[in-house]
Amino acid sequence: MSRTDEKLDEAFEQEYSEFMDSLDADGVYLSGPIRCVEDDGRDWRESLIEDYPELDFNNPLDNFDPETHDILNDPVEFDEDSEKEQVFPSEYVTEDKIMINSSDAIFLGLPENIARGSMMETMYGFLRDVPVFVWTMEDQTESGWIFNHAEFMSNNRDEVIGELKQWLKSQT
């Protein structure tokens, strides 16, 4: 076995261990666009966290914030001269999956600009039996795909949270 293979095995074992540890569900994952919206999806997440302190939220901005990190779409975008810490897709996708695995549910804030990553998180959650509660924002028209994979969907944020709370209560 080469030295590179050993490093890969160690990295895989570490990632696999973190992944398996993440399977104990606790909290609600906050899915929604980050890089393709003006405020990096910060305002609605912070408002939700502030308005519902009784809920535990898993916020991906806690791991990688665009104010301090360059979140790369492709490793070839790496810039040695970047002033921000650069984050490769393999890093943030793995971290997001770990957060989804460790969540009871997903709350998807869906504005007019839909992000591919949010759709992938929704499908990943659905396939892992993590229910998705969708708040359609800014007159977002509903998608048949999202509707089909959502536990509940509404353009009223508080109504979505009410349904989410009911669902969480039914699971205890």
N, C-alpha and C positions, 0 to 999 in steps of 0.2 A: 504494500500500500504506500502511495506517495505521501509526502508531507501535506500536499494540497488536499488529498482525500481525507486525511485526519482532521484538518481544519474544517472541512465541509461537514464531516461527521459530528464534530463538536458543535458547530453552529446549528446543525439540524437537531441534535439532541436538546440543545438549549431552547430552540424555538418550539419543538414538540412538547417539552416539559411545560413551558409557559402556556402553550395552547391547551394542554390537558388540564392545567391548573385553572384555566379560565372558564371551565365548563360549569362551575357553580354560579348560577344566575343571581344577580343582585343589581337592581337599578334599571333605568331606561336609557337606551342609547339614542343620542340626538343626531339623526341623519339629516342631511340637506346640503345644498351647494355651499362650497367654501371659496374656491378660487374664481368662480365665474360670476360672483355677485359683489357689489360695491363694498360692502362692509365685512366681507369674508364670512357671512352668516353669523356674525357675532351678536348683533342686536336682538334677534328673535330668540336665540339660545339664552342669552343673559336675562332677558325679560321672563322667559319661561322658568328658569331656575329661581329667579327672584320671586315670581308670583306663586310658585308652588314649592315652598321650602320643605314640605312634608314628603316630597318625592326625592329619591336619589337619582341623579342623572349622570350618565357616562358621556362626557363631552369630548369629542375628538380634538377640539381646539386646546384641551389641556395637555395633549401630547405634542402636537405640532401646530404652532400658531404662525400664520403667514406674516405676522409682524416681525417675528424673530427667525423664521425658517423659510427657505426656498423649497417649496414642495414641488419636486420635479415630476413631470409626466413621463420622462424617458431618461435613463441614465446618461445618454449621450449629451444631455443638456448641462451636465456637470461643468461648473465654472470654477476653476481654482482660485480666481480672484474675487469670488462672491463675498460680500460683507456679511451675509447671513449664513447660518448653518444650513447645509443642503440635505434634503431628505429624499432618499430614493424610493420609488414605488414599492420595492420589496419590504422596506421598513414600515411605511405608513399603512399599506394594505394589511400587513401582518398585524400591526397594532390595532387597526380598526376591526379586524376579524376577532382578535382576542377580546376587545371591548364588546362586540356583538355577542360572542359566546358567553360572556359573563353578564349579559343583560337579560332581564325578564321579558322585555319588549323593546320595540323600536318606535320612536316618535319621528316621523318624517315631516319636516317642514318643507313644503313644496312650492317655491315661488315660480314666477314666470320663467326664469332661466333654470332649466332642468340640467343637473349634472349627471354625467354617465356614472360616476362613482356612487352617487346616491341610489341610482337604480340598481347597481350591482350589490350595494349593501342591502337593499330591500329584498332582492332575490336570494342573496346569501342567507339573510335572516329567515325568509320563508322556508328555504330548504332545510334549515336547522331547527324548524318549528319554533322560531321566535316570532311572535305576532307583530304585525306592523300596523301602527295607527297613523293615519295621514291627515295632516292639516294642509289643505290647498289654500295657498296665499295668492294675493294679487290677481284675483280672477283667473287663476290657473284652471284650464279646462281639464277635466278628469280623463285619464288614460285607461282604456280597457285593461291593459296589463297591470297597472297599479291597482285599479279597482278589484281585479280578480285576486290579487295577492294580499290585499289589505284586510285586516280584521274589522277596521272601521275607517271611514273617510268623511270629512266635512270641511267646509270653508270657515267654520267657527272653531277657533283654537280651544276655547273653554269647553265646548261640547266634546271635542276629541279627548281632552284631558279627563273629562267626566267618564267617558266610555273606557278609557285606559284605566282609571282608578277602579271602576267597577270590575273590569277584567282582572286586575291585580288582586283585588279582594276575593274574587271567586277562586283564585289559585292557592289561597292559604287555608 
